[in-house]
Amino acid sequence: MPPPLDPQHAQFLRLYADQEQALHGYVRSMLPDRHEASEVMQEVIVTLWQKFEGAHDFRKWSFGVARMKVLHHLQRKMRDRHVFSEELVKQLADRQAELEVRHTKQREALEHCLEKLPQGQRELVITAYTKGTRMDDLAVQRGETAMALYKKLHRIRQALLECVRRTLTQEELA
Amino acid sequence: MNMNWHDLIERYISGTITEAETEALEQQLKTDADLRDWYLDAVNLDSALELTAESAELAMILPVPPSHRVLTPASSHPFRWLSWRPLTAAAAGLVIGMFCTSVVFGFGARSVEKVLSLLQESFESGPAPLVTGVPPLLEQWSGDYSEIVLEHEGVKPKDGNKMARLLRSDFEGRTVPLPSRQGDLMRVVDVRPFQSEANGADVVLTLSALFNAVTFPATERYDGMVTIYALGADTDLRGATEDSVKEDALAFSVGRLPALDRVTSTWQPASTRLLLPAGTAFVMLKASVCRMPVGSKSLSSLPESVTFAGHFVDDVRASIRIRDAVPNHRAQAVTQVAK
């Protein structure tokens, strides 16, 4: 049997589990590449635990650590002309923090919207987002071109985005 | 310039945007508050889909320790069919026994990196893998029933003349009364010399392996998978099972190759990486082939154990990246040390 969790460990996990989705969204708002965001999130988790001293405003503190980690990461790849400037990244990060409640509701609405997708589309989008999936391999498996697959996924994502926005609007009107 | 901004945002997120388009999108985002909100909504959706897929995958292939499961009650979770988040799982794992502190890199720091080879295995020499589950010794392949073979039914080794063939999803003396639909090869490696060299800096381990198979029925699906377990110095491998290793691990990471193709000429990769928690003394590296359900079928539709018709692993590689933080005034160009 594993040893029981010590109180600090349990407290950290509870606080972290509450914030994980928002924290992940916050990192992605500054760092759109999934793989880079995943690497930075690992660094964020380790740092959060190493520095964890208690529950005092865990959200604000964890977002601050994440912001610093992302900006540090971006500094390392400053020469990449395919990423936004630090000025815009900070602007987006500030707005992302303001939109947290809305985005939490959107994530909740996503379940409903995924269920409304035809089964084939739902399986496709989950497979495409599974770690390790290569779009060109997936396209070959499906007998499609990579470009056709990208366009299909684009349409599914747009449909999901419209659905979650519409769901929230309906909730606000209700 | 007449731009479809929503389309550009999509391409920015998917990494298919050009430099000129990035610049145009940046200028628009700086001045258009509605577009900024659209961008953030789109990124949030992408992030949620990513976590959904990862959690669905993890829920399917990794049993969650009961002691950890209670920390994320399903009732509070927005996705009904997902009760466990992968990064939370990683957090749950990494915090056990990890009590030292390290510096939070300040904004403006630069890093110096070293990349060192930990393992490069093409099964050309060395003893045949044991078939006793978790390796009882360091630097010894063990796992489920397997053999080292030459070219086999049209599948040529990727590297050298030999490759590992997974035969079954169980091992000699397996007593766990649970279904097993994956064949594993595992190896435990001592990373203390690297931790010592890192001297407190970040150590990231990357593991990759190549997978191939003889042509199997189109109604079957097999996934390749690689896993890293970070283990503490007090880990006792004698009599250990993979479940006990998982319970005791400081952290773990899984990389997956969904749906191996049925083409014998192509080797397909799976890879993963893990930031090793402080206190990591050993790592257990694992390459697996998993029988998976097709389409909407459930795992229970599959047989409880699997005999593989011809599934192979070759060119297993692990490398260590040591990333140190140094103040700006000592910043150096990134250094890569060849293996």
Interface residues (C-beta under 8 A of the other chain):
Chain A: P2 P3 P4 L5 H9 A10 F12 L13 R14 Y16 A17 E20 Q21 H24 G25 R28 S29 P32 D33 R34 A37 E39 M41 Q42 E43 I45 V46 T47 W49 Q50 K51 V65 M68 K69 L71 H72 Q75 R76 R81 H82 V83 F84 S85 E87 L88 Q91 L92 R95 Q96 L99 H103 T104 Q106 R107 E108 L110 E111 L114 Q119 E123 V125 I126 T127 A128 Y129 T130 K131 G132 T133 D137 V140 Q141 Y150 H154 R157 Q158 L160 L161 V164 R165
Chain B: H6 D7 E10 Y12 I13 S14 G15 T16 I17 T18 E19 T22 E23 E26 L29 K30 R36 D37 Y39 L40 D41 A42 V43 N44 L45 D46 S47 A48 L49 E50 L51 T52 A53 E54 A56 E57 P65 S67 H68 L71 T72 P78 F79 R80 R85 L87 T88 A90 A91 A92 L94 V95 I96 M98 C100 T101 S102 V104 F105 G106 F107 G108 A109 R110 S111 D202 V204 E247 D248 V254 G255 R256 L257 P258 A259 D261 Q268 A270 S271 T272 R273 L274 L275 P277 A278 G295 S296
